[in-house]
């Protein structure tokens, strides 16, 4: 054997051994088979207007402005009807089974969301409702990949054909549907969805490559990508002078308190002193009404609004220059103020009064009781946010019965409504992502919460408490990913001891002030965030639900890995990881470098050494 032949043999052998070692270490192979890329004959692709809900119109064309060449462009007008869809056949040659379908997509605006249907060999239809945009693609106005796991337990419904809930291969076709958040005014009910590169995917797991990185679009005070977590974290409290509770708030790492108070301010003077002694900042909800002026109702009349404004002025004057921020009314849209116009009347009178009491005050509009886009638009149209520093929102819903995937598209839509009324160029913002990242005023998450009764009806059950802990930690990460300057968890302490009463079981502490699992999870999350900055995402390939957020420190960085969907598990291979701990900070022993992660597990914390070469490449 010649020297060159020997060298070639040795190199080949070493490569094979390396590949074997890599496979043994636990890496995953995911394979793809093309379904459609719109480059060839497309005559069998058709448009459907959701005729069971009359009124929708639209069409499909093949455009050259695709992700890679040609693409399908589905335009629509949903001022009537419910949805439109593109029907796309699966090649008859694709007879093998597969567990996911992947496709590239983008939309013309933020008003629509996607649903997916697949038809099996018997004609049975499986529907996967409200596909979730990946968190790492929150800010993108361009193409991103959407993955649908063909797990029948994840389907929102099935019908027709065998009607047995079993997916029979080979699959015959797919439908990509779109609906809109708002169909009025009619001008916003128009739009388009582009689709390209549809693949059948055999998904086995994620190989987490930390060199593949996506910057967060949110910036710190230095103007660079990355934001601190703890300065944004708050918790709701009922009025108390119990120093054990206040110490627990401080020791956990929260920096804000949200509470509501009445016109008798004397009791709050000492409360504020106790908070400030612990370095805690205050968001004061000015709410609800006074029976002397509006018995049993919200302040809707001129007299009641004037009284509310007087109360607000007095509060601002008493606590001027003491770091108190104000929220004008709590959940106006579901707490007695039925229209945005009526709230605007209250908001305009109140902001003038607050600034008379304290010209330097920071003020938020009411935290809307959910993603009420029409109410937001109405009060902004009437000048109800003029002069305010922040727009309030209470994004309850995500996390209760499902994961946090919907939050991305919901927040894109919410911010785009705000930006209908502000000129970004006026504020010197030139980012292409201004409509979904930056708003004037910015959005505060002034209240959200989860009750431990929401999972099996028993808020003190060990399984329910463990799931509650996971979803609380995941939701705090989701809020950070959305870039909220403030995110307030409701509630610090359980309001009672009845395990079946939902309102009693939102707390991080039991009624006796001992820690629930959720508090232990929060403390672990805050511990890793304390000396690190969230600066972006390790890119996740092939998984529809996994989120990998990077927290950069001085000598290391931690990738926080969690699942955005409640009912999925993902195998993850972590090459190069130094150590991993679970939601409570307990060390995790990896099997071949692998983890199996679901939303019920809460976040895992994977520590890596800084690699200057890898980090530098992310700036190229």
KOLRO-655319 format. One line per 3 residues: their letters; for each residue x, y, z of C-alpha. Coordinates in Angstrom, 2 decimals, decimal comma, padded with zeros to 5 digits. Example, Ala and Ser with C-alpha at 12.3 -4.5 7.8 and 13.67 -1.06 7.14 Angstrom:
AS> 012,30:-004,50:007,80 ~ 013,67:-001,06:007,14
This chain:
XXX> 000,00:000,00:000,00 ~ 001,45:003,38:-001,02 ~ 001,95:006,26:001,43
XXX> -000,86:008,27:-000,24 ~ -003,19:005,26:-000,18 ~ -002,38:004,68:003,48
XXX> -003,02:008,34:004,29 ~ -006,34:008,26:002,41 ~ -007,34:005,08:004,22
XXX> -006,52:006,59:007,61 ~ -008,42:009,81:006,87 ~ -011,46:007,85:005,69
XXX> -011,31:005,63:008,76 ~ -011,05:008,62:011,10 ~ -014,01:010,29:009,42
XXX> -016,09:007,15:009,73 ~ -015,13:006,77:013,38 ~ -016,04:010,41:013,98
XXX> -019,44:009,90:012,38 ~ -020,03:006,77:014,44 ~ -019,02:008,62:017,61
XXX> -021,34:011,48:016,71 ~ -024,24:009,10:016,17 ~ -023,48:007,35:019,43
XXX> -023,38:010,72:021,14 ~ -027,03:011,13:020,27 ~ -027,33:013,37:017,22
XXX> -030,51:013,14:015,17 ~ -031,14:012,67:011,47 ~ -034,27:014,27:010,04
XXX> -035,11:013,53:006,41 ~ -037,22:015,53:003,95 ~ -039,10:014,63:000,78
XXX> -040,39:017,35:-001,52 ~ -044,16:017,70:-001,81 ~ -044,33:020,94:-003,82
XXX> -042,03:023,84:-004,73 ~ -044,29:025,42:-007,40 ~ -041,61:025,23:-010,08
XXX> -043,44:022,69:-012,27 ~ -047,05:022,04:-013,25 ~ -049,45:023,49:-010,69
XXX> -052,79:022,94:-012,44 ~ -054,09:020,67:-009,66 ~ -053,63:023,33:-007,00
XXX> -056,92:025,10:-006,30 ~ -058,51:027,86:-004,23 ~ -061,36:027,36:-001,76
XXX> -063,36:030,22:-000,25 ~ -064,71:028,41:002,82 ~ -068,18:028,29:001,28
XXX> -069,77:026,97:004,48 ~ -069,22:030,52:005,79 ~ -070,37:032,65:002,82
XXX> -068,70:035,92:001,94 ~ -064,96:035,28:001,63 ~ -063,27:036,00:-001,70
XXX> -059,78:035,56:-003,07 ~ -057,58:033,74:-005,56 ~ -054,26:031,98:-005,96
XXX> -051,50:032,70:-008,44 ~ -047,94:031,48:-008,88 ~ -045,43:034,26:-008,31
XXX> -041,72:034,45:-009,02 ~ -041,15:036,23:-005,68 ~ -040,77:033,00:-003,73
XXX> -038,40:031,85:-001,04 ~ -036,43:029,94:-003,67 ~ -037,83:030,68:-007,10
XXX> -041,57:030,44:-007,59 ~ -044,19:030,35:-004,83 ~ -047,92:030,23:-004,29
XXX> -049,54:033,59:-003,53 ~ -053,04:033,38:-002,01 ~ -054,83:036,73:-001,83
XXX> -058,03:037,20:000,13 ~ -060,74:039,54:001,30 ~ -062,27:038,36:004,56
XXX> -064,60:041,26:005,26 ~ -067,14:038,44:004,94 ~ -066,88:034,71:005,50
XXX> -064,46:032,95:007,82 ~ -061,45:031,66:005,91 ~ -059,91:030,90:002,53
XXX> -057,65:027,98:001,65 ~ -055,21:026,64:-000,91 ~ -055,70:022,95:-001,81
XXX> -052,37:021,29:-002,62 ~ -052,16:017,61:-003,69 ~ -049,46:015,33:-002,32
XXX> -047,65:013,37:-005,06 ~ -049,00:009,83:-005,40 ~ -045,41:008,60:-005,40
XXX> -045,05:009,70:-001,76 ~ -046,35:006,53:-000,14 ~ -044,10:006,35:002,92
XXX> -045,22:007,49:006,35 ~ -043,85:010,71:007,85 ~ -044,61:012,59:011,03
XXX> -044,50:016,26:010,01 ~ -044,92:018,67:007,12 ~ -042,72:021,76:006,74
XXX> -043,25:024,77:004,50 ~ -041,92:028,29:004,06 ~ -044,43:031,12:004,42
XXX> -044,87:034,86:004,81 ~ -047,85:037,23:004,99 ~ -048,55:040,71:003,66
XXX> -049,57:042,06:007,08 ~ -050,13:041,06:010,70 ~ -053,90:040,57:010,60
XXX> -054,03:036,92:009,57 ~ -053,20:033,56:011,11 ~ -052,84:030,08:009,61
XXX> -054,60:026,75:010,04 ~ -053,55:023,48:008,41 ~ -055,55:020,49:007,18
XXX> -054,34:017,14:005,91 ~ -056,44:014,58:004,03 ~ -055,62:010,89:004,46
XXX> -056,14:008,00:002,04 ~ -059,73:007,45:003,20 ~ -060,72:011,10:002,77
XXX> -060,58:011,77:006,51 ~ -059,60:015,36:007,35 ~ -057,40:016,34:010,30
XXX> -057,31:020,01:011,24 ~ -054,47:021,71:013,12 ~ -055,85:025,03:014,31
XXX> -053,91:028,29:014,63 ~ -050,35:027,42:013,67 ~ -047,80:029,14:015,88
XXX> -045,03:031,35:014,55 ~ -041,64:030,37:016,06 ~ -040,46:032,81:018,75
XXX> -037,13:033,28:016,98 ~ -039,08:034,62:013,98 ~ -041,27:037,01:015,97
XXX> -039,75:040,14:014,44 ~ -039,34:038,93:010,88 ~ -041,47:040,37:008,09
XXX> -039,83:037,91:005,71 ~ -040,05:034,18:005,05 ~ -039,97:031,71:007,92
XXX> -040,50:027,97:008,18 ~ -043,72:026,59:009,63 ~ -043,72:022,98:010,81
XXX> -046,84:020,94:011,53 ~ -046,46:017,75:013,55 ~ -048,89:015,13:012,19
XXX> -049,76:013,86:015,64 ~ -053,49:013,17:015,80 ~ -053,56:014,08:019,50
XXX> -052,55:017,62:018,50 ~ -055,34:017,96:015,92 ~ -058,16:020,33:016,86
XXX> -060,63:018,09:015,05 ~ -061,14:015,37:012,43 ~ -064,05:014,34:010,23
XXX> -065,05:012,48:007,07 ~ -063,59:009,36:005,48 ~ -062,93:006,57:007,96
XXX> -063,73:009,05:010,74 ~ -061,80:006,92:013,23 ~ -059,18:009,44:014,39
XXX> -056,39:007,38:012,82 ~ -054,27:008,96:010,08 ~ -054,22:006,50:007,15
XXX> -051,26:006,73:004,78 ~ -050,55:007,59:002,04 ~ -051,85:011,10:002,59
XXX> -053,59:012,61:-000,43 ~ -053,51:016,39:-000,01 ~ -053,14:019,34:002,31
XXX> -054,97:022,63:002,80 ~ -053,33:025,81:004,07 ~ -056,03:028,09:005,47
XXX> -055,92:031,68:006,62 ~ -058,33:033,66:008,79 ~ -058,12:037,20:010,15
XXX> -058,12:038,66:013,64 ~ -060,31:041,56:012,50 ~ -062,62:041,81:009,49
XXX> -063,68:045,39:010,21 ~ -062,93:047,98:009,03 ~ -063,04:046,36:005,60
XXX> -059,73:047,98:004,63 ~ -057,79:045,65:006,94 ~ -059,59:042,45:005,87
XXX> -057,52:042,18:002,68 ~ -054,22:040,39:002,59 ~ -052,11:037,64:001,16
XXX> -050,23:034,52:002,21 ~ -047,23:033,19:000,30 ~ -046,18:029,54:000,51
XXX> -043,09:027,79:-000,85 ~ -041,00:024,63:-000,47 ~ -043,43:022,17:001,12
XXX> -041,74:019,02:002,45 ~ -042,75:015,80:004,13 ~ -040,53:015,57:007,19
XXX> -039,43:012,59:009,22 ~ -038,57:014,36:012,45 ~ -036,57:012,58:015,16
XXX> -035,07:015,40:017,18 ~ -033,20:018,71:017,29 ~ -029,43:019,06:017,04
XXX> -028,87:022,32:018,88 ~ -026,00:024,11:017,15 ~ -025,14:027,15:019,27
XXX> -023,25:028,75:016,36 ~ -026,57:029,25:014,54 ~ -027,90:032,39:016,15
XXX> -030,75:034,89:015,73 ~ -030,46:038,24:017,52 ~ -033,39:039,52:019,52
XXX> -034,66:042,75:017,92 ~ -035,05:044,40:021,32 ~ -032,24:046,69:022,40
XXX> -030,78:047,86:025,69 ~ -029,90:051,38:026,80 ~ -026,59:051,14:024,91
XXX> -028,45:050,55:021,65 ~ -027,18:047,00:021,22 ~ -029,26:043,85:020,89
XXX> -030,10:042,34:024,26 ~ -032,23:043,12:027,30 ~ -032,04:042,59:031,03
XXX> -034,75:040,43:032,56 ~ -035,02:041,33:036,24 ~ -035,58:045,06:035,75
XXX> -038,75:044,13:033,83 ~ -040,27:041,69:036,31 ~ -043,13:042,60:038,63
XXX> -045,72:040,87:040,79 ~ -049,21:041,87:041,92 ~ -049,94:042,33:045,61
XXX> -053,00:043,12:047,62 ~ -052,31:045,87:050,13 ~ -050,27:044,52:053,03
XXX> -047,82:045,60:055,70 ~ -046,66:042,01:056,23 ~ -042,92:042,36:055,88
XXX> -042,51:038,61:055,29 ~ -044,43:038,97:052,02 ~ -042,50:042,07:050,97
XXX> -039,20:040,36:051,80 ~ -040,25:037,35:049,72 ~ -040,93:039,65:046,75
XXX> -037,52:041,26:047,08 ~ -035,61:038,03:047,71 ~ -037,16:036,33:044,69
XXX> -035,80:039,06:042,43 ~ -038,93:040,99:041,47 ~ -038,37:044,72:041,10
XXX> -041,94:045,98:040,66 ~ -045,14:045,78:042,70 ~ -048,59:046,36:041,18
XXX> -051,54:047,12:043,45 ~ -054,73:049,13:043,56 ~ -055,69:051,65:046,21
XXX> -058,55:053,89:047,29 ~ -058,78:057,62:048,01 ~ -057,75:057,28:051,67
XXX> -054,02:057,53:051,04 ~ -052,85:057,47:054,65 ~ -052,60:053,68:054,76
XXX> -050,42:053,67:051,65 ~ -047,79:056,06:052,96 ~ -046,28:053,38:055,17
XXX> -046,78:050,76:052,44 ~ -044,75:052,85:050,00 ~ -042,04:053,38:052,61
XXX> -041,78:049,62:053,15 ~ -041,53:049,00:049,40 ~ -038,93:051,67:048,79
XXX> -036,82:050,39:051,68 ~ -036,54:047,16:049,69 ~ -035,80:048,90:046,40
XXX> -039,19:047,95:044,94 ~ -040,91:050,16:042,38 ~ -044,66:050,72:042,29
XXX> -047,31:050,50:039,57 ~ -050,49:051,92:041,12 ~ -053,79:051,02:039,48
XXX> -056,16:053,98:039,68 ~ -059,44:052,07:039,81 ~ -062,45:051,56:039,91
XXX> -065,10:054,14:040,92 ~ -066,67:055,96:043,87 ~ -070,27:055,19:044,83
XXX> -070,77:058,84:045,75 ~ -070,55:059,72:042,05 ~ -071,33:056,51:040,12
XXX> -073,08:054,01:042,42 ~ -072,34:050,47:041,29 ~ -070,99:051,51:037,89
XXX> -067,77:052,63:036,24 ~ -067,07:056,38:035,91 ~ -068,92:057,10:032,67
XXX> -070,75:060,38:033,33 ~ -069,09:063,78:033,28 ~ -069,50:064,06:037,06
XXX> -068,01:060,62:037,71 ~ -065,11:061,23:035,32 ~ -064,35:064,52:037,04
XXX> -064,33:062,78:040,43 ~ -062,03:060,05:039,11 ~ -059,67:062,68:037,69
XXX> -059,63:064,49:041,05 ~ -058,71:061,23:042,81 ~ -055,93:060,63:040,28
XXX> -054,59:064,17:040,65 ~ -054,51:063,83:044,43 ~ -052,61:060,53:044,24
XXX> -050,06:061,94:041,81 ~ -049,54:065,04:043,93 ~ -049,11:063,08:047,15
XXX> -046,56:060,68:045,65 ~ -044,84:063,06:043,23 ~ -041,19:062,25:042,49
XXX> -041,35:059,04:044,54 ~ -041,03:056,68:041,59 ~ -044,70:055,70:041,40
XXX> -046,10:054,79:037,98 ~ -049,85:054,86:037,34 ~ -052,25:052,69:035,35
XXX> -055,50:054,42:034,46 ~ -058,22:051,90:035,28 ~ -058,07:048,12:035,36
XXX> -059,31:046,12:032,36 ~ -061,68:048,85:031,19 ~ -063,04:046,73:028,34
XXX> -064,36:044,02:030,69 ~ -064,78:046,02:033,90 ~ -067,65:048,35:033,16
XXX> -066,47:050,66:030,36 ~ -068,04:049,03:027,30 ~ -066,62:051,15:024,46
XXX> -063,23:052,51:023,55 ~ -064,75:055,96:023,12 ~ -066,00:055,95:026,71
XXX> -062,58:054,88:027,95 ~ -060,95:057,64:025,88 ~ -063,13:060,21:027,65
XXX> -061,89:058,95:031,02 ~ -058,28:058,63:029,87 ~ -058,05:062,16:028,47
XXX> -059,44:063,77:031,61 ~ -057,23:061,66:033,87 ~ -053,89:062,23:032,18
XXX> -054,30:065,99:032,43 ~ -055,12:065,66:036,12 ~ -052,15:063,38:036,85
XXX> -049,69:065,74:035,17 ~ -051,10:068,60:037,21 ~ -050,28:066,58:040,32
XXX> -046,88:065,36:039,09 ~ -045,54:066,62:035,75 ~ -042,86:063,89:035,80
XXX> -045,25:060,97:036,34 ~ -045,12:057,85:034,16 ~ -048,57:056,68:033,10
XXX> -050,00:053,61:031,36 ~ -053,39:053,24:029,77 ~ -055,70:050,55:031,12
XXX> -054,47:047,00:030,84 ~ -056,96:045,59:028,35 ~ -058,46:042,27:029,42
XXX> -056,94:040,36:026,50 ~ -056,14:041,05:022,85 ~ -059,10:043,36:022,23
XXX> -057,89:044,92:018,99 ~ -061,13:046,74:018,19 ~ -061,32:048,38:021,63
XXX> -057,66:049,42:021,40 ~ -058,21:050,94:017,96 ~ -061,33:052,80:019,10
XXX> -059,81:054,47:022,14 ~ -056,67:055,40:020,20 ~ -058,79:056,88:017,40
XXX> -060,44:059,09:020,02 ~ -057,10:060,28:021,43 ~ -057,28:058,05:024,49
XXX> -053,56:057,25:024,45 ~ -052,28:060,75:023,71 ~ -049,63:061,79:026,22
XXX> -049,41:058,34:027,80 ~ -046,02:056,71:028,31 ~ -047,30:053,15:027,87
XXX> -050,16:051,04:026,51 ~ -051,41:048,44:029,01 ~ -052,28:044,84:028,16
XXX> -053,34:041,78:030,17 ~ -052,56:038,87:027,82 ~ -054,36:036,13:029,72
XXX> -055,23:033,00:027,74 ~ -051,94:031,64:026,36 ~ -050,63:028,99:028,75
XXX> -053,89:028,11:030,46 ~ -055,02:025,24:028,26 ~ -052,21:025,29:025,70
XXX> -048,73:026,66:025,30 ~ -047,45:030,11:024,46 ~ -047,05:029,74:020,71
XXX> -050,00:032,05:019,84 ~ -048,40:034,95:021,72 ~ -046,09:035,83:018,81
XXX> -048,78:036,50:016,22 ~ -051,11:038,09:018,77 ~ -048,44:040,58:019,83
XXX> -047,48:041,35:016,23 ~ -051,11:042,23:015,59 ~ -051,49:044,26:018,81
XXX> -048,41:046,35:018,11 ~ -049,43:046,92:014,50 ~ -052,77:048,39:015,66
XXX> -050,91:050,87:017,88 ~ -048,71:051,85:014,97 ~ -051,73:052,70:012,84
XXX> -051,86:055,89:014,92 ~ -048,19:056,81:015,22 ~ -045,64:057,76:012,62
XXX> -042,46:055,84:013,29 ~ -040,48:058,25:011,14 ~ -041,50:061,04:013,52
XXX> -039,55:059,26:016,25 ~ -036,50:058,56:014,11 ~ -037,14:054,83:013,85
XXX> -035,85:053,35:010,62 ~ -036,08:049,63:011,40 ~ -037,92:047,47:008,89
XXX> -039,42:045,72:011,89 ~ -040,86:048,81:013,53 ~ -044,45:047,72:013,10
XXX> -044,03:044,56:015,18 ~ -041,15:045,48:017,50 ~ -041,39:049,17:018,33
XXX> -044,52:051,07:019,27 ~ -045,11:054,56:020,58 ~ -046,19:054,25:023,33
XXX> -044,58:050,87:024,19 ~ -046,74:048,00:025,46 ~ -046,61:046,96:029,12
XXX> -047,78:043,52:030,23 ~ -049,33:044,94:033,39 ~ -050,98:041,69:034,48
XXX> -051,01:038,04:033,59 ~ -051,39:034,94:035,70 ~ -052,08:031,23:035,91
XXX> -054,13:029,38:038,49 ~ -052,99:025,94:039,59 ~ -056,64:024,81:039,44
XXX> -056,64:025,16:035,64 ~ -055,17:021,72:034,97 ~ -057,25:019,18:036,89
XXX> -059,47:021,30:039,12 ~ -057,38:020,78:042,26 ~ -055,01:023,68:042,81
XXX> -053,13:021,84:045,57 ~ -052,58:018,60:043,64 ~ -048,88:017,80:043,20
XXX> -049,16:017,21:039,44 ~ -051,09:020,44:038,92 ~ -048,61:022,41:041,02
XXX> -045,70:021,01:039,00 ~ -047,34:021,96:035,70 ~ -048,21:025,39:037,11
XXX> -044,53:025,92:037,97 ~ -043,43:024,97:034,46 ~ -045,90:027,22:032,69
XXX> -045,21:030,20:034,96 ~ -041,49:030,01:034,17 ~ -042,17:029,46:030,46
XXX> -044,53:032,45:030,38 ~ -041,97:034,73:032,00 ~ -039,56:033,74:029,24
XXX> -042,24:034,32:026,60 ~ -042,90:037,80:027,99 ~ -039,20:038,59:027,86
XXX> -039,08:037,34:024,27 ~ -041,85:039,83:023,44 ~ -039,72:042,67:024,82
XXX> -042,23:043,99:027,36 ~ -040,57:046,77:029,43 ~ -042,65:045,49:032,36
XXX> -044,37:042,14:032,91 ~ -046,42:041,67:036,10 ~ -047,40:038,25:037,42
XXX> -050,70:037,89:039,29 ~ -050,55:036,92:042,19 ~ -047,86:036,78:044,87
XXX> -049,92:034,93:047,51 ~ -052,83:032,51:047,24 ~ -056,01:034,31:048,32
XXX> -057,36:031,33:050,27 ~ -057,01:027,64:051,03 ~ -059,84:026,14:048,94
XXX> -058,08:023,95:046,37 ~ -061,04:024,09:043,97 ~ -061,54:027,87:043,95
XXX> -059,74:029,19:040,89 ~ -059,29:032,74:042,20 ~ -057,54:031,46:045,32
XXX> -054,76:029,61:043,50 ~ -052,86:032,10:041,34 ~ -050,19:032,71:043,98
XXX> -046,49:031,91:043,99 ~ -046,83:031,39:047,73 ~ -049,43:029,35:049,59
XXX> -051,78:031,24:051,90 ~ -049,44:030,37:054,81 ~ -046,59:032,07:052,86
XXX> -044,61:028,89:052,17 ~ -043,30:028,52:048,63 ~ -045,26:026,79:045,91
XXX> -043,24:024,98:043,22 ~ -043,86:027,98:040,96 ~ -041,91:030,25:043,31
XXX> -038,99:027,83:043,34 ~ -039,04:027,83:039,53 ~ -039,16:031,65:039,38
XXX> -036,20:031,96:041,75 ~ -034,12:029,58:039,62 ~ -034,97:031,51:036,45
XXX> -034,13:034,84:038,06 ~ -030,91:033,39:039,44 ~ -029,57:032,57:035,97
XXX> -030,83:035,89:034,55 ~ -029,35:038,02:037,34 ~ -025,87:038,38:035,85
XXX> -026,73:037,72:032,21 ~ -028,51:039,44:029,33 ~ -030,97:037,85:026,95
XXX> -029,55:038,66:023,52 ~ -031,22:036,22:021,14 ~ -032,00:032,67:020,13
XXX> -030,06:029,60:019,17 ~ -031,79:028,69:015,93 ~ -033,97:025,60:016,25
XXX> -034,28:023,52:013,07 ~ -037,19:021,17:012,32 ~ -039,09:021,62:015,61
XXX> -042,41:023,50:015,68 ~ -042,42:024,26:019,39 ~ -038,94:024,35:020,90
XXX> -037,50:027,72:022,00 ~ -033,80:028,20:022,86 ~ -033,05:031,62:024,38
XXX> -029,45:032,68:025,01 ~ -028,48:034,57:028,17 ~ -024,97:035,98:027,79
XXX> -022,72:036,35:030,84 ~ -019,16:037,46:031,46 ~ -017,49:034,06:031,29
XXX> -020,22:031,78:029,98 ~ -023,65:031,78:028,46 ~ -026,76:029,80:029,27
XXX> -029,23:028,55:026,68 ~ -032,67:028,29:028,24 ~ -034,60:025,58:026,40
XXX> -038,36:025,30:026,71 ~ -041,38:024,17:024,72 ~ -043,89:026,70:023,45
XXX> -046,65:024,11:022,93 ~ -048,23:022,26:025,82 ~ -048,76:018,83:024,26
XXX> -045,48:018,12:022,49 ~ -042,17:016,54:023,49 ~ -038,92:017,08:021,61
XXX> -035,65:015,16:021,71 ~ -032,70:017,55:021,81 ~ -029,00:016,83:021,29
XXX> -026,68:019,31:023,04 ~ -023,13:019,06:021,68 ~ -020,52:021,02:023,62
XXX> -022,68:021,65:026,66 ~ -020,84:021,99:029,99 ~ -023,76:021,28:032,32
XXX> -027,55:021,21:032,44 ~ -029,92:021,87:035,33 ~ -033,69:021,59:035,45
XXX> -036,42:024,06:036,34 ~ -035,50:023,90:040,05 ~ -031,72:024,02:039,59
XXX> -031,12:020,29:040,03 ~ -028,33:018,79:037,92 ~ -029,46:016,73:034,93
XXX> -027,45:013,76:033,69 ~ -027,60:013,59:029,91 ~ -027,89:010,32:028,04
XXX> -025,56:010,59:025,06 ~ -025,85:014,37:025,21 ~ -029,64:014,21:024,89
XXX> -032,67:015,71:026,60 ~ -036,37:015,09:026,08 ~ -038,22:018,36:026,62
XXX> -041,90:019,20:026,95 ~ -043,78:022,23:028,23 ~ -044,74:020,27:031,34
XXX> -041,05:020,04:032,25 ~ -040,51:023,79:032,26 ~ -037,22:025,25:031,08
XXX> -033,87:023,50:031,16 ~ -030,73:025,59:031,61 ~ -027,74:024,52:029,50
XXX> -024,40:026,20:030,30 ~ -021,72:026,70:027,63 ~ -018,25:028,22:027,69
XXX> -017,75:031,33:025,64 ~ -016,18:030,59:022,26 ~ -014,83:033,84:020,84
XXX> -014,55:032,46:017,30 ~ -018,16:031,26:017,26 ~ -019,48:034,44:018,82
XXX> -017,50:036,61:016,39 ~ -018,96:034,73:013,42 ~ -022,44:035,81:014,46
XX> -021,58:039,40:013,61 ~ -020,70:038,53:010,01
